[in-house]
Structure formats: C-alpha cells, structure tokens
Amino acid sequence: MGIFSITVPMVYQRYFLKWNYLYVFLFAQSLYVIAESINIILTLGYNKSVGIPNFVLYVIGGSFAFVFEHGFTMFVSLIIVSKLTPPGIESTMYSLAVTIIVMNQFVFRIIMGVIINKCFVHVTKENIQTQYIYLKFVTVLTPFIPLIYMWYLIPTSKEVNDVQEQYVAQTN
C-alpha cells in the first residue's frame, strides 16, 4: 500500500492534473471493476486455457489495481478536502477526511459485503466451492451503485477553485 504514496501522486501530476475530479473517481471505480473482472477470470480458471499463469492475474487484478484504485480515491479526496477547507481548521478536516476514507475503503465495504451475502447471495463455508463466483459478480456490480449519486456529490474543479479563491480573498 505504501507504493501508492509515491506512484499515484506522480501519475496524477503527469496525466490527471487537468481532469475534473469526478472523472478521476470514475477512473478509480473503473480500475476496481477491471480488477474484479480479472479476479473472476482467475476464479473461473479461464486464464489457463490461454496459458496465462494465476500469478500474473493475481498481481494485476489484486496488487496492482488495488493500489491504484485506493490511491486515486484517497489522493483526489484529500486534494478536494485540502482545497475546500477554510484556513485554521485544516488538521481537523484532514483527520476527519482520512478517517471517513479509510472507513469506507476498509470497513464499510466489508460490512456491506457481509450484508449483501446474508440477504441475497447466501454463500457459506459449506457451499463456498460452488457459490464463490456469485460473490465475485457482486464485487463487479456494486461499484456501479456510486455512479448513481456521485454526480451530485463530487464538486467540479471549477467549483473547488471558486471556493478556494473566496478563502484567499477573505484572508487578504
């Protein structure tokens, strides 16, 4: 996970600096869907018929995509928070933002997975050999849920810059 602290900012500065924040989040969600789709291929064993070793898919779908998806989600969130936070309360807002982001990425996703499994999929340790693939399909489909509302929650680059200019004008 520590590698994203070096690579994601460099990739962001090089390729995504002029992008609207919403599209960077969409890119991160797309990475997650691609990673989970690769994991479905790995689970079903389709890679063996074309001669791709499991290790290659695990690295691409697990380690590589995981780092960039989490990195872009967290990095861009912190950029937005840092630009929208009024002077004087930066450390409090940063702590709150990191807490919410980490809770989302590492706690709420797991809890929602358990709830979805209990209510809809019903995979247990007795049937995991035959039913696990359904959990993988859920992990591919659920990232589309935020696409319904994220258009209304994530500010545009112009909106963020306007707020930041207001803060600068107030302090001068």
One Martini backbone bead per residue (centre of mass of N, CA, C, O) as a GRO file, in nm:
protein
  172
    1MET     BB    1   0.054   0.064  -0.015
    2GLY     BB    2   0.305   0.261  -0.013
    3ILE     BB    3   0.339   0.300  -0.326
    4PHE     BB    4   0.109   0.513  -0.373
    5SER     BB    5   0.263   0.758  -0.241
    6ILE     BB    6   0.434   0.775  -0.514
    7THR     BB    7   0.272   0.700  -0.782
    8VAL     BB    8   0.004   0.855  -0.780
    9PRO     BB    9   0.107   1.151  -0.781
   10MET     BB   10   0.265   1.118  -1.044
   11VAL     BB   11   0.029   1.034  -1.224
   12TYR     BB   12  -0.149   1.274  -1.164
   13GLN     BB   13   0.047   1.499  -1.261
   14ARG     BB   14   0.079   1.382  -1.554
   15TYR     BB   15  -0.251   1.299  -1.634
   16PHE     BB   16  -0.485   1.440  -1.408
   17LEU     BB   17  -0.470   1.750  -1.338
   18LYS     BB   18  -0.705   1.849  -1.560
   19TRP     BB   19  -0.908   1.688  -1.437
   20ASN     BB   20  -1.191   1.607  -1.322
   21TYR     BB   21  -1.271   1.461  -1.030
   22LEU     BB   22  -1.491   1.270  -1.126
   23TYR     BB   23  -1.308   1.120  -1.341
   24VAL     BB   24  -1.113   1.003  -1.136
   25PHE     BB   25  -1.322   0.834  -0.989
   26LEU     BB   26  -1.409   0.673  -1.235
   27PHE     BB   27  -1.134   0.548  -1.279
   28ALA     BB   28  -1.122   0.401  -1.009
   29GLN     BB   29  -1.378   0.231  -1.053
   30SER     BB   30  -1.275   0.094  -1.311
   31LEU     BB   31  -1.037  -0.049  -1.181
   32TYR     BB   32  -1.209  -0.222  -0.994
   33VAL     BB   33  -1.370  -0.371  -1.215
   34ILE     BB   34  -1.127  -0.489  -1.361
   35ALA     BB   35  -1.007  -0.642  -1.123
   36GLU     BB   36  -1.261  -0.820  -1.069
   37SER     BB   37  -1.269  -0.944  -1.352
   38ILE     BB   38  -0.996  -1.082  -1.327
   39ASN     BB   39  -1.085  -1.251  -1.077
   40ILE     BB   40  -1.297  -1.413  -1.230
   41ILE     BB   41  -1.106  -1.547  -1.427
   42LEU     BB   42  -0.943  -1.682  -1.203
   43THR     BB   43  -1.175  -1.842  -1.070
   44LEU     BB   44  -1.262  -1.995  -1.346
   45GLY     BB   45  -0.986  -2.055  -1.525
   46TYR     BB   46  -0.950  -1.912  -1.816
   47ASN     BB   47  -0.636  -1.861  -1.824
   48LYS     BB   48  -0.539  -2.158  -1.885
   49SER     BB   49  -0.637  -2.175  -2.191
   50VAL     BB   50  -0.408  -1.929  -2.264
   51GLY     BB   51  -0.147  -1.941  -2.053
   52ILE     BB   52  -0.211  -1.784  -1.787
   53PRO     BB   53  -0.098  -1.726  -1.496
   54ASN     BB   54  -0.216  -1.673  -1.185
   55PHE     BB   55  -0.005  -1.464  -1.087
   56VAL     BB   56  -0.059  -1.243  -1.296
   57LEU     BB   57  -0.356  -1.189  -1.219
   58TYR     BB   58  -0.306  -1.128  -0.924
   59VAL     BB   59  -0.128  -0.879  -0.962
   60ILE     BB   60  -0.324  -0.714  -1.136
   61GLY     BB   61  -0.606  -0.764  -0.973
   62GLY     BB   62  -0.479  -0.704  -0.692
   63SER     BB   63  -0.229  -0.521  -0.638
   64PHE     BB   64  -0.228  -0.303  -0.861
   65ALA     BB   65  -0.529  -0.208  -0.865
   66PHE     BB   66  -0.560  -0.158  -0.563
   67VAL     BB   67  -0.358   0.072  -0.535
   68PHE     BB   68  -0.486   0.268  -0.748
   69GLU     BB   69  -0.772   0.283  -0.645
   70HIS     BB   70  -0.707   0.383  -0.358
   71GLY     BB   71  -0.523   0.616  -0.435
   72PHE     BB   72  -0.721   0.789  -0.606
   73THR     BB   73  -0.940   0.817  -0.397
   74MET     BB   74  -0.764   0.946  -0.172
   75PHE     BB   75  -0.607   1.174  -0.314
   76VAL     BB   76  -0.850   1.334  -0.430
   77SER     BB   77  -0.995   1.377  -0.165
   78LEU     BB   78  -0.762   1.544  -0.034
   79ILE     BB   79  -0.762   1.772  -0.237
   80ILE     BB   80  -1.047   1.870  -0.189
   81VAL     BB   81  -1.023   1.921   0.114
   82SER     BB   82  -0.782   2.123   0.102
   83LYS     BB   83  -0.943   2.336  -0.078
   84LEU     BB   84  -1.219   2.358   0.115
   85THR     BB   85  -1.063   2.440   0.360
   86PRO     BB   86  -1.049   2.649   0.599
   87PRO     BB   87  -0.864   2.839   0.767
   88GLY     BB   88  -0.762   2.664   1.086
   89ILE     BB   89  -0.894   2.345   1.013
   90GLU     BB   90  -0.712   2.136   0.863
   91SER     BB   91  -0.645   1.902   1.064
   92THR     BB   92  -0.935   1.819   1.124
   93MET     BB   93  -1.026   1.762   0.832
   94TYR     BB   94  -0.810   1.556   0.765
   95SER     BB   95  -0.886   1.350   0.981
   96LEU     BB   96  -1.176   1.309   0.889
   97ALA     BB   97  -1.120   1.226   0.598
   98VAL     BB   98  -0.941   0.979   0.654
   99THR     BB   99  -1.145   0.827   0.821
  100ILE     BB  100  -1.365   0.800   0.604
  101ILE     BB  101  -1.197   0.666   0.383
  102VAL     BB  102  -1.100   0.419   0.544
  103MET     BB  103  -1.376   0.316   0.624
  104ASN     BB  104  -1.470   0.269   0.337
  105GLN     BB  105  -1.229   0.080   0.229
  106PHE     BB  106  -1.211  -0.126   0.510
  107VAL     BB  107  -1.521  -0.151   0.633
  108PHE     BB  108  -1.786  -0.093   0.468
  109ARG     BB  109  -1.735  -0.298   0.243
  110ILE     BB  110  -1.743  -0.546   0.423
  111ILE     BB  111  -2.021  -0.506   0.548
  112MET     BB  112  -2.176  -0.500   0.281
  113GLY     BB  113  -2.089  -0.783   0.193
  114VAL     BB  114  -2.228  -0.932   0.423
  115ILE     BB  115  -2.514  -0.830   0.372
  116ILE     BB  116  -2.543  -0.927   0.080
  117ASN     BB  117  -2.491  -1.223   0.141
  118LYS     BB  118  -2.723  -1.268   0.351
  119CYS     BB  119  -2.965  -1.156   0.157
  120PHE     BB  120  -2.874  -1.285  -0.152
  121VAL     BB  121  -2.637  -1.516  -0.183
  122HIS     BB  122  -2.550  -1.739   0.042
  123VAL     BB  123  -2.254  -1.781   0.138
  124THR     BB  124  -2.078  -2.056   0.266
  125LYS     BB  125  -1.860  -2.293   0.383
  126GLU     BB  126  -2.024  -2.528   0.239
  127ASN     BB  127  -2.062  -2.352  -0.065
  128ILE     BB  128  -1.797  -2.206  -0.176
  129GLN     BB  129  -1.707  -2.380  -0.424
  130THR     BB  130  -1.986  -2.301  -0.595
  131GLN     BB  131  -2.059  -1.978  -0.490
  132TYR     BB  132  -1.821  -1.765  -0.512
  133ILE     BB  133  -1.880  -1.630  -0.789
  134TYR     BB  134  -2.111  -1.446  -0.683
  135LEU     BB  135  -1.929  -1.258  -0.521
  136LYS     BB  136  -1.769  -1.156  -0.765
  137PHE     BB  137  -2.012  -1.026  -0.908
  138VAL     BB  138  -2.074  -0.825  -0.685
  139THR     BB  139  -1.793  -0.676  -0.705
  140VAL     BB  140  -1.862  -0.571  -0.997
  141LEU     BB  141  -2.151  -0.426  -0.949
  142THR     BB  142  -2.130  -0.227  -0.693
  143PRO     BB  143  -1.958   0.017  -0.822
  144PHE     BB  144  -2.221   0.138  -0.972
  145ILE     BB  145  -2.380   0.279  -0.745
  146PRO     BB  146  -2.218   0.557  -0.717
  147LEU     BB  147  -2.302   0.662  -1.008
  148ILE     BB  148  -2.579   0.778  -0.922
  149TYR     BB  149  -2.456   1.013  -0.697
  150MET     BB  150  -2.166   1.142  -0.766
  151TRP     BB  151  -2.264   1.386  -0.947
  152TYR     BB  152  -2.369   1.545  -0.673
  153LEU     BB  153  -2.101   1.535  -0.469
  154ILE     BB  154  -1.880   1.611  -0.670
  155PRO     BB  155  -1.684   1.854  -0.734
  156THR     BB  156  -1.569   2.069  -0.937
  157SER     BB  157  -1.294   2.237  -1.019
  158LYS     BB  158  -1.432   2.514  -1.026
  159GLU     BB  159  -1.569   2.505  -0.749
  160VAL     BB  160  -1.312   2.472  -0.585
  161ASN     BB  161  -1.165   2.727  -0.689
  162ASP     BB  162  -1.378   2.930  -0.592
  163VAL     BB  163  -1.352   2.870  -0.290
  164GLN     BB  164  -1.050   2.927  -0.269
  165GLU     BB  165  -1.072   3.226  -0.358
  166GLN     BB  166  -1.247   3.316  -0.120
  167TYR     BB  167  -1.039   3.257   0.101
  168VAL     BB  168  -0.822   3.447  -0.007
  169ALA     BB  169  -0.997   3.707   0.000
  170GLN     BB  170  -1.051   3.697   0.315
  171THR     BB  171  -0.737   3.709   0.404
  172ASN     BB  172  -0.675   4.000   0.246
   0.00000   0.00000   0.00000
